[in-house]
């Protein structure tokens, strides 16, 4: 599997907010361990999805010139479950963006129902920073793979135009 | 023009939010790292919340100077901050209690300069001139 915890961006206003969808599927490996007989989307992976949504929002504001790292989750509250078949919509709103990093406020909804809400703080690393060498670049947020998410859905739906 | 008490209240709330501590832990003499468990990433969070709370801009390095003891070799010698180091600290952090550090200038004590009182003093200066 690949470390994508969002499937597609449905709204993207540069420097302001972004919404992304994560469809929860019974075929995902972790759903059968979490928990056996009672599948719910793990909170930690929802945080990762919100972080990917917010991280790309922050990164795009600076034309992806910095590596954006999830640094701190000051607050996160979970209010309801997301189960297989649910479409989670993550909304990230940029509260602060500066050279050293930024902060987003984020929510997760299934339809109108609030699933989670909180804040995530990101730190910027300059790609030429020697400490970056220690990170496996293949899995890293701004490798070509995760940035591909911004392109999902842009090719239309393949239906014949009448 | 907020009073010291009003400034302290906002700083207290900020630290409760950023560090997850209770209000009775946030006293004027509490040290950010020692007493309140702050880490380097928390300083970024605290800075952002203070700017929002007081509607001001705090230039990088003004409240929390970076790289205090690292590059300059005249700053520290034999595990102690030198006279020149103390002087530099007085210049960079006029809002901190550098006299207290001068009494026991061990390198480990630099972190103790970062107290709640230091933050209140800094903000008082910044807001009331």
Interface residues (C-beta under 8 A of the other chain):
Chain A: X71 X72 X74 X75 X95 X96 X98 X99 X100 X101 X103 X121 X123
Chain B: X17 X18 X20 X41 X42 X44 X45 X48 X51 X52 X60
